[in-house]
Amino acid sequence: MTTTASLSLILSLLAASGIAHAATSGVDTDHDGIPDSAEVLLGTDPMNADTDGDGINDLKDPKPLEAANPIAPKGKAGGPVIEGAKVEDNFDPVSKKGVSDHVEIAVKNPGSTPLQGLQLYYTVKDSTTGKTESYYRNYESFKLPQGATTVLHIDDTGDANATANATHFRANPNALLYKSQNVKTLTIQIASKGYAPSTVSIKKDAGGAEKAD
């Protein structure tokens, strides 16, 4: 957990160390007040000023990797349903080859009308250390046609801002998902405004960096 106090302390220690110039100055791609090189050490995303998606700038956020879940626990039926999810052994049906491990979610709209907007909340828990990160994304322009199933991909090359036809969304490249080699449990929740959410939990086996299977 990174608090405002610990964030300030880390930046102060970096400023006093031999890596001060590299870690406390230089390129700040997302303009959040934290240089890219320091974001790697802090575990935040250098291309997203609000890494966990809770609406608070990373530099000012007491917990920049722990978003609260704003999705309503109840709602009407007919919302998006998670039909399946995986985080490893991913496969590209077009190339017929294995691809780098990433979060992949098959979402269905069971209703007779299109769904506008998609809320995504997911947690990643390290089964060895107990450390947990949580992220929230609100893709308001996303559209899911009636009766259709769409496969969503969350990886470190995806788009931070979803368009109506987007299927690849950006993940924090410095997250536990990528950095921890321990077994990890992911809990994923998806909803559309006014509808009851759908939730699924999956595990990722112990291992190193994400790579093609």
C-alpha positions as CSV (number, residue, x, y, z in Angstrom):
1,M,0.0,0.0,0.0
2,T,1.4,3.4,-0.9
3,T,0.1,6.3,1.2
4,T,0.7,10.0,0.7
5,A,3.2,10.0,3.5
6,S,5.1,7.0,2.1
7,L,5.0,8.4,-1.4
8,S,6.5,11.7,-0.2
9,L,9.1,9.7,1.8
10,I,10.0,7.6,-1.2
11,L,10.5,10.7,-3.4
12,S,12.5,12.4,-0.7
13,L,14.8,9.4,-0.3
14,L,15.2,9.2,-4.0
15,A,16.1,12.9,-4.1
16,A,18.8,12.3,-1.5
17,S,20.2,9.2,-3.2
18,G,22.6,8.8,-6.1
19,I,19.7,8.1,-8.5
20,A,18.0,11.4,-7.6
21,H,18.2,13.0,-11.1
22,A,16.9,9.9,-12.8
23,A,14.1,9.2,-10.4
24,T,12.8,12.6,-9.4
25,S,13.3,14.6,-12.5
26,G,12.9,14.1,-16.2
27,V,10.1,12.8,-18.3
28,D,6.6,12.8,-16.8
29,T,4.4,11.4,-19.6
30,D,1.1,11.5,-17.8
31,H,1.8,14.9,-16.1
32,D,0.8,13.6,-12.6
33,G,3.8,15.1,-10.9
34,I,5.6,11.8,-10.6
35,P,8.5,11.2,-13.2
36,D,8.2,8.0,-15.2
37,S,11.3,6.5,-13.7
38,A,9.8,7.0,-10.2
39,E,6.5,5.4,-11.2
40,V,8.3,2.2,-11.9
41,L,9.5,2.1,-8.3
42,L,6.1,3.1,-6.9
43,G,4.2,0.6,-9.0
44,T,2.0,3.2,-10.7
45,D,1.4,3.7,-14.5
46,P,3.6,6.3,-16.2
47,M,0.9,6.8,-18.9
48,N,-2.1,7.2,-16.6
49,A,-2.2,10.1,-14.1
50,D,-4.9,8.2,-12.1
51,T,-3.6,4.6,-12.1
52,D,-6.4,3.0,-10.1
53,G,-9.2,5.0,-11.8
54,D,-10.7,6.4,-8.6
55,G,-10.7,10.0,-9.8
56,I,-7.7,11.1,-7.7
57,N,-4.3,12.1,-9.3
58,D,-1.6,9.6,-8.3
59,L,0.5,12.2,-6.5
60,K,-2.4,13.2,-4.3
61,D,-3.9,9.8,-3.9
62,P,-3.3,8.2,-0.4
63,K,-3.7,4.8,-2.1
64,P,-2.9,5.1,-5.8
65,L,-3.2,1.3,-6.3
66,E,-6.4,0.7,-4.3
67,A,-9.6,2.0,-5.9
68,A,-12.8,1.6,-4.0
69,N,-15.5,-0.3,-5.9
70,P,-18.2,2.2,-7.0
71,I,-20.3,-0.4,-8.8
72,A,-23.8,-0.8,-7.3
73,P,-24.1,-4.3,-5.8
74,K,-27.7,-4.7,-7.1
75,G,-29.6,-3.7,-10.2
76,K,-32.1,-4.9,-12.8
77,A,-31.5,-8.1,-14.8
78,G,-30.4,-8.0,-18.4
79,G,-27.0,-6.4,-17.9
80,P,-23.6,-7.7,-19.2
81,V,-22.7,-11.2,-18.2
82,I,-19.2,-12.6,-17.9
83,E,-19.3,-15.8,-19.8
84,G,-15.6,-16.6,-19.2
85,A,-12.2,-15.1,-18.2
86,K,-8.6,-16.1,-18.2
87,V,-5.3,-14.6,-17.5
88,E,-2.8,-17.1,-18.9
89,D,-2.6,-19.6,-21.8
90,N,-4.1,-17.0,-24.1
91,F,-4.6,-17.9,-27.8
92,D,-5.1,-15.8,-30.9
93,P,-7.7,-17.5,-33.0
94,V,-6.6,-15.5,-36.1
95,S,-2.9,-16.4,-36.0
96,K,-3.6,-19.7,-34.4
97,K,-0.7,-19.0,-32.0
98,G,-0.3,-18.4,-28.3
99,V,0.1,-14.8,-27.3
100,S,1.4,-13.0,-24.2
101,D,-0.6,-13.7,-21.0
102,H,-3.1,-11.0,-20.2
103,V,-6.6,-10.6,-18.8
104,E,-9.2,-11.7,-21.3
105,I,-12.9,-11.5,-20.6
106,A,-15.8,-12.8,-22.7
107,V,-18.8,-10.5,-22.0
108,K,-22.3,-11.1,-23.3
109,N,-25.3,-8.8,-23.6
110,P,-28.2,-11.2,-23.0
111,G,-30.8,-8.5,-23.6
112,S,-32.8,-7.4,-26.7
113,T,-31.4,-3.8,-26.7
114,P,-27.8,-2.5,-27.0
115,L,-25.9,-1.7,-23.7
116,Q,-24.3,1.7,-23.5
117,G,-21.3,2.1,-21.3
118,L,-19.3,-0.5,-19.3
119,Q,-18.0,-0.4,-15.8
120,L,-15.0,-2.6,-14.9
121,Y,-13.6,-3.2,-11.5
122,Y,-10.9,-5.8,-10.7
123,T,-8.6,-6.8,-7.9
124,V,-5.3,-8.6,-8.0
125,K,-4.2,-10.4,-4.9
126,D,-0.7,-11.9,-4.3
127,S,-1.4,-15.3,-2.7
128,T,2.0,-15.3,-0.9
129,T,2.3,-11.7,0.4
130,G,-1.4,-10.9,0.6
131,K,-0.8,-7.6,-1.2
132,T,-3.8,-6.4,-3.1
133,E,-4.3,-3.9,-5.9
134,S,-7.7,-2.8,-7.3
135,Y,-8.6,-0.9,-10.4
136,Y,-11.8,0.8,-11.7
137,R,-12.5,1.8,-15.2
138,N,-15.7,3.5,-16.6
139,Y,-15.9,3.1,-20.4
140,E,-18.9,5.3,-21.0
141,S,-18.7,5.2,-24.8
142,F,-18.4,1.4,-25.0
143,K,-21.3,-0.3,-26.8
144,L,-22.3,-3.9,-26.6
145,P,-24.9,-4.9,-29.2
146,Q,-28.0,-6.9,-28.2
147,G,-27.4,-10.7,-28.0
148,A,-23.7,-10.3,-28.8
149,T,-20.6,-11.6,-27.0
150,T,-17.4,-9.5,-27.1
151,V,-14.0,-10.6,-25.8
152,L,-12.3,-7.8,-23.9
153,H,-8.5,-7.7,-23.5
154,I,-6.7,-5.9,-20.7
155,D,-3.0,-5.6,-21.2
156,D,-0.1,-3.1,-21.1
157,T,-0.5,-2.1,-24.7
158,G,-4.2,-1.4,-24.7
159,D,-6.0,2.0,-25.0
160,A,-6.6,3.9,-21.8
161,N,-9.8,5.5,-23.3
162,A,-12.4,3.1,-24.7
163,T,-14.3,4.0,-27.9
164,A,-17.5,2.4,-28.9
165,N,-15.7,-0.4,-30.8
166,A,-12.6,-0.8,-28.5
167,T,-11.8,-4.3,-27.2
168,H,-8.2,-3.7,-25.9
169,F,-7.9,-1.7,-22.7
170,R,-4.8,-0.6,-20.9
171,A,-3.5,-2.3,-17.8
172,N,-0.9,-0.8,-15.4
173,P,2.5,-2.2,-16.6
174,N,3.9,-1.9,-13.1
175,A,1.1,-3.8,-11.5
176,L,1.3,-7.0,-9.4
177,L,-0.1,-8.9,-12.4
178,Y,3.2,-8.2,-14.2
179,K,5.7,-7.8,-11.4
180,S,4.9,-10.5,-8.9
181,Q,6.1,-14.1,-9.6
182,N,3.7,-15.6,-7.0
183,V,0.3,-17.1,-7.5
184,K,-2.2,-14.4,-8.0
185,T,-6.0,-14.3,-7.7
186,L,-8.0,-11.9,-9.9
187,T,-11.6,-11.0,-9.1
188,I,-13.3,-9.2,-12.0
189,Q,-16.7,-7.4,-11.9
190,I,-18.5,-5.9,-14.9
191,A,-21.7,-3.9,-15.1
192,S,-23.6,-1.4,-17.1
193,K,-25.3,1.5,-15.3
194,G,-28.6,0.4,-13.7
195,Y,-27.9,-3.3,-14.2
196,A,-26.8,-5.9,-11.7
197,P,-23.1,-6.7,-12.0
198,S,-21.5,-10.0,-13.1
199,T,-18.5,-11.3,-11.2
200,V,-15.8,-14.0,-11.7
201,S,-12.6,-15.0,-10.0
202,I,-9.6,-16.6,-11.8
203,K,-6.0,-17.5,-10.8
204,K,-2.7,-17.0,-12.4
205,D,0.0,-19.6,-11.7
206,A,3.4,-18.7,-10.3
207,G,5.8,-17.5,-12.9
208,G,7.9,-14.6,-14.2
209,A,7.1,-11.8,-16.6
210,E,4.2,-12.1,-19.0
211,K,5.3,-13.7,-22.3
212,A,3.9,-15.7,-25.2
213,D,2.9,-19.2,-24.3
